[in-house]
Amino acid sequence: MRIAPDRCNGCGLCVRDCPMEAVTLVAKKAVINEKCVQCRTCLKVCPRQAVEEVALLVEGAVVCRICPVNCRVPEGFRGACGRFANIAGKLKRNRPLLTYDEVIDVVGAETETIIRRPLLTAIGAGGTYPDYVPAPYIVNDERDGVDVVTVVTEAPLSYSGIKLKIDTDLDVGKEGADVRFDGRVVGMVETEEYGSKMLAIGGVNRLTGKGGFAAARAVAAIANREAVELSVKNGAKMKVQVGKPPLIDGRTVEKMRVGCGSATAGLFAAFLEKAADEVIVLDHHITSLFTHHAAGRCLGVAPSGLKLTFPVSTPGRYFGSSGRGWGGTDLSDPLDVVHSVDVSLTRPGATLLITETTGRKAALYVLNDECVFEPIELTPEAEEAVAAIAESCQESRVSAVYVGGAGGSARGGVVRYPLRLTLAVHSALANLTCGGAPVFVLPGGGITFYVDVERVEPGAFSWVPTPATVAPIEYTMRRSDYEKMGGHVEAIKPFRTQEPVPWNRSKS
């Protein structure tokens, strides 16, 4: 890389963002030193186009092809990611490969099989209030010669919400935009994952705010797999139901994308090579230009003379723009992605295939004698490539994870010393489940868990007008450990195949 001094104003953005610290300011002008690995970070962040790419390979440098950046790593230096180094002309990982035994102290304890399954669930158990009294059911039974205890309660959780995953490449709204249910704000749009939009619904601040009742209702309904209508500010109107395809602006979404445009180019390179002289996979995150992409270069395909309107990420990869057009971009005409054609590299008669990452829409063009692309029927090779993409896409569906904060007063119904219960959960001495389903307990303080609502019996969640949502939770542990943490041993009842007798409040 080289910086043109006449265009550099010394803003320092390249200095700040260079992962190699290879750029410095000298007399208020950016200068690139020998640490440069040509990762192009400076090229992307420069607001004055002062950075120029020079086709020069430093003697002894090795091209790293582990990711799309393709760093050219000088001998004795690391690449931009810091993982690989050029050692005597060979690219090597700069830390040893570790076995499981070498990381077991960091991985942490696993819940032993004997306490992994609760003796019964909290679904239908009811609850107790105030929380110092024992939970409604505390039962024990023998497993493999070990006395096991399960404590269950339907706990009102103010600290609760839903992470909603909607499989679609359609634009639903800007990140941070309000999500409304029954006319009230109950959440917001979060980030995106492969082929999915992520929404956050509920949470304590919304449950205790003006739309708290609506938020509690929405969380409980979604967790119970009911159909719910949501709207995004300046965005889409949706009907969502866990386990079903989403309905967005009146349109049922059938397929989720197989990956971003770059991933699609890599996955189906063997098909795309035969489909046309050039292939563009349109995507609102990463659009790919196949012959410039690493997959095309790996196959030895000569780069075409096409330039795209989207900003460059790395060779053959471009940042798209969100909208309701092709591939979730803002392009209603896919040809608008083509900025220019270098006819010295792309001659009349050359074919261009443009497809979405779902294969739902695709178009084939040929460059005519006026150097304008005109549409033609898909060839069998183009149809085969598009079909391969389409059949590799999963069915679109809605899924949800319930988030519950169980580290509060509800612990009082389990033990007399709440911190001991928290520590037991985090050290795998006590196993937390939700409606019998396994959960992921977030690290750090408290007991905050995630559970896939599709693994919980429908109707198991509810809400109360405090407002809060109510979730069935169970703690299972060895009786000896339960006693050590100050459990309500006097309330333990024997587990039977029939419904056990609940704890009798009158004995307190």
Secondary structure as GFF3:
##gff-version 3
##sequence-region A 1 508
A	DSSP	beta_strand	2	3	.	.	.	ID=ss1
A	DSSP	alpha_helix	13	17	.	.	.	ID=ss2
A	DSSP	beta_strand	23	26	.	.	.	ID=ss3
A	DSSP	beta_strand	29	32	.	.	.	ID=ss4
A	DSSP	alpha_helix	41	45	.	.	.	ID=ss5
A	DSSP	beta_strand	51	52	.	.	.	ID=ss6
A	DSSP	beta_strand	62	63	.	.	.	ID=ss7
A	DSSP	beta_strand	72	73	.	.	.	ID=ss8
A	DSSP	beta_strand	84	87	.	.	.	ID=ss9
A	DSSP	beta_strand	90	93	.	.	.	ID=ss10
A	DSSP	alpha_helix	100	107	.	.	.	ID=ss11
A	DSSP	three_ten_helix	113	115	.	.	.	ID=ss12
A	DSSP	beta_strand	137	143	.	.	.	ID=ss13
A	DSSP	beta_strand	146	157	.	.	.	ID=ss14
A	DSSP	beta_strand	160	167	.	.	.	ID=ss15
A	DSSP	beta_strand	178	181	.	.	.	ID=ss16
A	DSSP	beta_strand	184	193	.	.	.	ID=ss17
A	DSSP	beta_strand	196	202	.	.	.	ID=ss18
A	DSSP	alpha_helix	204	207	.	.	.	ID=ss19
A	DSSP	alpha_helix	212	223	.	.	.	ID=ss20
A	DSSP	beta_strand	228	232	.	.	.	ID=ss21
A	DSSP	beta_strand	237	240	.	.	.	ID=ss22
A	DSSP	beta_strand	247	248	.	.	.	ID=ss23
A	DSSP	beta_strand	251	252	.	.	.	ID=ss24
A	DSSP	alpha_helix	261	267	.	.	.	ID=ss25
A	DSSP	alpha_helix	269	275	.	.	.	ID=ss26
A	DSSP	beta_strand	278	282	.	.	.	ID=ss27
A	DSSP	beta_strand	286	289	.	.	.	ID=ss28
A	DSSP	three_ten_helix	290	292	.	.	.	ID=ss29
A	DSSP	alpha_helix	294	298	.	.	.	ID=ss30
A	DSSP	beta_strand	306	308	.	.	.	ID=ss31
A	DSSP	beta_strand	312	314	.	.	.	ID=ss32
A	DSSP	beta_strand	317	319	.	.	.	ID=ss33
A	DSSP	three_ten_helix	326	328	.	.	.	ID=ss34
A	DSSP	three_ten_helix	334	337	.	.	.	ID=ss35
A	DSSP	beta_strand	338	341	.	.	.	ID=ss36
A	DSSP	beta_strand	351	356	.	.	.	ID=ss37
A	DSSP	beta_strand	362	367	.	.	.	ID=ss38
A	DSSP	beta_strand	373	376	.	.	.	ID=ss39
A	DSSP	alpha_helix	380	391	.	.	.	ID=ss40
A	DSSP	beta_strand	398	405	.	.	.	ID=ss41
A	DSSP	three_ten_helix	409	413	.	.	.	ID=ss42
A	DSSP	alpha_helix	418	426	.	.	.	ID=ss43
A	DSSP	beta_strand	430	434	.	.	.	ID=ss44
A	DSSP	beta_strand	437	438	.	.	.	ID=ss45
A	DSSP	beta_strand	440	441	.	.	.	ID=ss46
A	DSSP	beta_strand	448	452	.	.	.	ID=ss47
A	DSSP	three_ten_helix	453	455	.	.	.	ID=ss48
A	DSSP	beta_strand	462	464	.	.	.	ID=ss49
A	DSSP	beta_strand	468	478	.	.	.	ID=ss50
A	DSSP	alpha_helix	479	484	.	.	.	ID=ss51
A	DSSP	three_ten_helix	489	491	.	.	.	ID=ss52
A	DSSP	beta_strand	493	494	.	.	.	ID=ss53
A	DSSP	three_ten_helix	505	507	.	.	.	ID=ss54
###
